[in-house]
Amino acid sequence: MSVCLFAYYSPDSRLPPHTRHLLSQIASCGFTIHIAASGLSDANAHLLQKDLADPADPIAATVHPRPNTGLDFGAWQFLLAKGCADNASEILFANDSVFGPLLPLQPIMERMREKDFQIWGMVRSEAVVSHLQSWFLCMTRDALNHPAIQRIFNQPFNDMTKDEIILHGELGLGLAIKASGLSTGASWGSTRGLARLLALNPMHADWRTVLRSGNAPFIKTELLRDNPSGIASIHLWRAEIPDPTFFNPDWIAAYLAATPPRNRSGRASLRARAVQAFASEDRRHALTALLLGR
């Protein structure tokens, strides 16, 4: 049995179309979906459950409302505590922080399942420590039950700040996987020394390279909404949608129009943006866009 534990935040009782698309693609890969709806009232959770059952585009998923604490790791911890993955042999941890998949998910899932990794992720990052980005992370039952992995999920995420959750959750999980000796892989990864030295997030600095590889056809919502790293090429996002009939670019445009940017004051300096552009795998386009002031 394959189960997806999906972390979702919105006070709205209707799914954005890009999130519905993601859930539909996950379901097409054979996953039973449990949604931790953080910050959603019981009444709105009931409406969201009805929205998922829309006859025009039904998605088999169960909504579990919860307080908006602990971010994604708190949400996954909540679903694990409810026993949502107790009978699962394959567990996918995912969230609503991406646009995509921009290409069908099933071929990627089939390719990675054939490799029999105990833990694999859509993207490996070398930022700070080598780790699998947690927005799409799949593991076997034996891997989830490993004491090193259990120690990560048993932490008090609901009492942590965002930075603490990143440190003890995503980065800590990377260290725990290494310490456990579990077999691991990534659909997309880079071992460039610069990536680790400069703590680059490949879903920001290398977003076009990652997307064009076909191995991780996603764009982070944070990148287009906030661009915290000051990546100069994000204005090209619409041209990078590989198949508008599969993933409608208007879904992204509607989200960006309705969702104000966050943390603009923390945007990277010109110097930091220049260093990231130089270090990017898409260096030529990144530097050109930076010089043009995009």
N, C-alpha and C positions, 0 to 999 in steps of 0.2 A: 504494500500500500504506500502510495506517495502522497505526502501532505505538504501544502504550502502555508507557512505562517506569514501573514502579510500585515505589515505595520502601515496604518493609514491615519492621516490627520486631516480633518475638515469638519467645521461645524455644520456644513451643508448636508442635507439628506440625499442629494443626487450626486452620483459619481461624475467627475469630469470625463469627457470622452476618451482622453488619452489614458486615463487610469482604467477605464472599462476595457479598452483595447488590451492593456497589459494583462489584466486578470483573465480575459478571454484567451489570450495566447498561453498563459500558464495552465489554464484548465485544459487546453488542447493537448498538452503534454502529459495528461493523465493525473494531474494533481487535484486532490480534494483541498479546497481553500478555506482557511479560517482567517477572518479579518479582525484585527484589533483596531477598533475605531476609537482613537483617542480624542477626548474632548467632545464626543457626540452624546447628546442626551438619549435616554432610553426611547423617547418618542421618535426622535430623528433616526435612531438606529433601526427602529421598526420600519420607518419609511425607506431607509437605505436598503433594508432587506427586501422590501417590495420592489424597489428600483432594480435590484439585481435580478429579480424574477421576471422582469419585463418580457412578455412573450416575443417581442420583436428581436430581442437579443439577450436571452437568458444566460446567466452565469451561476453555476452551482457553487455557492459560497455561503458561509455562515458568519453573521456579523456579531461581534462581541464588544459592546460599548465598555469604555474604561476611562478613568481620569487621564488628563493630558500630562503625564509625568514619565520621566525616564526615557523619553525619545524612543527610538526603534528597539534598543535592547530591552528597555522596560516593557514595551509592547510584546516582544517575543517571549520574554520571561513570563508575562501574564498569560499568554496562550499556552505555554508549556505547563504552567501551574494548573491550568484548567484541564489538562490532559488531552489537549487537541492533537498531540503528536504521539500519544502513547502506543498506538498500534501501527505506527508508520515504520517502514524499512528505509524510506528515503524522505528527508526533510529539507525543504527549500525555505530559506529565510529571505524575504524580499520586502520591498517597501515602495512607496509612491513618489520617490525622489527623482524619477527619471521619465523622460519621454521615450517611448519605444515599447517593444522592439520595432525598429524601422524596417526589419526584414523578418520573415517567419522564424519563430523561436524553436520550433520542433527539430529542424536539422541540427541546430547547435546542441540541444539537449541530447539528441541521439548520439552525436559524435562524442560528447563528454561522458555519457553513460557507458559507452563502449570501452572507455579507458579504465573503468573500475576504480576511480579515485575514491578514497574514503571521504575526502573533503575537496570540493572544487568551487571556484568562484568565476564570475563572468570576467572580472578584471583583477590582475595582480598589480599592486602598487609597491614601489620601492621607497616611498616617502617615509622618513624616520626609521622604520623597520620594514622589512619585506612582509607584506600581508595581503590577504584577499579582501577586496573592498566588500563591505557587509551588505550593500544594497541588493545583491543577488548572490547568495551563498548556499550551496547544497552539500549535505552530508548524509552519511549512512547512519543507521541506528547505533551501530557499534562506535562510530566516531562521536556522536552526541553523548553517548554514555561514558566515554572515556573520562577519567577523573580530572584531567587537565582542562578539558572542555567544560565539564560541569562546574569547575571552579569559576570559570568566566561567567557563566549564566546564573550563578548563585550570588553575584555581587548586588549591593543595594543601589541599583541604577536609579530608582525613583528619588533618591536623595542626592544625586550627583548633578553637577553642572554639565553643559554640553561638552566642554573641553575634557572634563573628567570621564564622560562616557566614551568619547573618542579614544582617550588614552587607555582606559581600563577595559573597554569593550572591543572596538575594532582592532586597535594596535595590540592590546593584550591577547586577543584571540590569535593574532599572527604569531606571537611568541609561544603561546600555548600549543598551537599546531606543530611548530618546530620542535618543541620540547617533547611532545607526545610520540613523535616518530610516525604519525599517521601519513599515509600517502596522500599527496595533494597536487593540484594542478589548477590552471586557469585557462579560460577560453582565449583571453588576450593577456599578454604580459610583455614587459620590457625589462632587460637586465642592464640597461645603460647605467654606468657609474654616475653620470651627472644627475640622473633622476633621484638617486639616493642622496647624493651630496647636497643637492639643492632642495630636497624634500618636495619634489614636484608631484602634483596630483595629475595622473595621466588623463583623467576624464575632464580636466581643465586644459592643461598645457598641450596635450596631444589629442584633443577631442576629435579632430578631423582624421588623424591617422588611425585612431581606435575605430572610429565609425567606418572608415573606408576599408578596413581589413575584412569586414563582414563577420568577424568573430565576436564582436560585442556591439551590436547595432543599437546603441542607446546614446542619448544626450542627457546630461544632468540638468534638472530644472534649475538648480542653483546657478549653474553657469550662465544660462540665458537670462534668468530673472535678476541676478545680483552681480554676476561677473566679479566676484571678490578678488580674483587674482589679476584682474585687468587684462584678460586675454584679448588681443586686438582683432582677432578674426571672427568673433562670434556673429557679426552682422551677416555672415555668409550662411547662416544655419539653414535657411529655406532651400538654397541651392544644393545642400548636402542631403536632402531627403531622397533616398534612392528610388522609392516607389510611392508617389503620392496617392495611388489608388489603394495601397495597402495601409499606409499611415498618412492621414490627412494633415498637411502642414498647418491648416487652419485651426486644428486643435491646439497647437502650440501658440499660435497668434492669439487665440481667445484666452488662453491661460495667462499669457503675459499682459494682455490688456486688462484683465480683471484682478491681477495679483500685483500689488505694489512691491518694488524692490525692498530688500532688507539689508541693513548694515552697510549702506553706501559709504558711510564715513570711514569704514575700515578697508576701503579699496586699496590695492597695492600701489606703491609709488611708481613713478616713471622708471626709475632705476630697476626696481624689482621686476617690472613688466618687461624691460629690455633683456634682463638676465633670463627670464623664463622663455621669451621669444627665441633667444639664441640657443637655449638648451632644448627647445621643442624638437620632436622628430619631424614636425612640419615647419622647420626653421625658415625656409625661404618665404613661404606665404605669411608666417607669423611676423617676421621682421619687416616685410613689405607693408603689411597692414599697420604695424606700429609706426613706421616712418610716415605713412599717409595720415596718421592721426585718427585711425578708425578705433 
